[in-house]
Amino acid sequence: MVKDERNKGILLSVLAALLWSTGGLLVKLLPQDAFTILFYRSLYTSLFFLLYFGKKAFKINKRSVLSACFYAPLLLCFVSSTKMTTAANAIFLQSTGVAYVLLLEPLLLKTKLLKIDILTVILSFVGMALFLIDGFEMSATNPGIYIAMLSGLALAGILISQKSNTFEYQTGGIFLGNIFVVLITSPWFFSNPLPTFQENAMLLFLGFVQLGLGFLLFTYGQKYITAIEGALISLLEPLFNPLWVMIGYGEVPGFLPMTGGLIIIGALVVRLLYLRRLKLQAARL
């Protein structure tokens, strides 16, 4: 029974990560600008939350508001950077948010900074440096690299603020963040024509399935697996995101960004496996 529940948790979490990974391709395929896409995507995600969670979506405290203040910039930066630079740049640089968490968490949440954390941070910033080297020439006219880096900071903020909040208020923070995005991007909705049927179908997928259902599957999956397993599975998103874009859009990332991205993801995987080994050793004592 326990094994079946764990397998269920793994399956749900893998499906969630794969759904999240489709975001880059759809953002690339849609002809609308980033903020118009963001309006529809967050509008549909908000509707999904209302339909599924009902009154629970409005369960908000001060930390939920703080989470929303990080989640909205995360969405804004990710979609904008995906439009402005390669999907690989956008998603890999967003993943550096975990490195910022490792630096900030001991200060804010009074956790212990391990040697493996320091190594992970160093390798993550080495990977980030490769992105900057590759994008240096275009950075003056195309700030997509820097916007992607800001999404990493926003990701760190949402991870820390959600972790410091109780579970019952975490959904409200994500719901409110999407409402913030709808309000911020509404001028683009009013100044642009309505999407075609096909475009609206992709926008519906982004809101209801990629974000909404992805959040739901991952949340339920975490009930049956360990936090380390969940974190490892979530790394499927940055690995598959540029792959779908390459297959469906023909965008091939450069050598330096791919190398930097693999260094970042590799460092995170090694850290998680190392922590899992420590946990297993402690359990045997």
Summary of the structure (lengths in Angstrom):
residues: 285
radius of gyration: 18.6
end to end distance: 26.1
largest distance: 64.5
contacts: 1033
relative contact order: 0.22
helix: 84%
strand: 0%
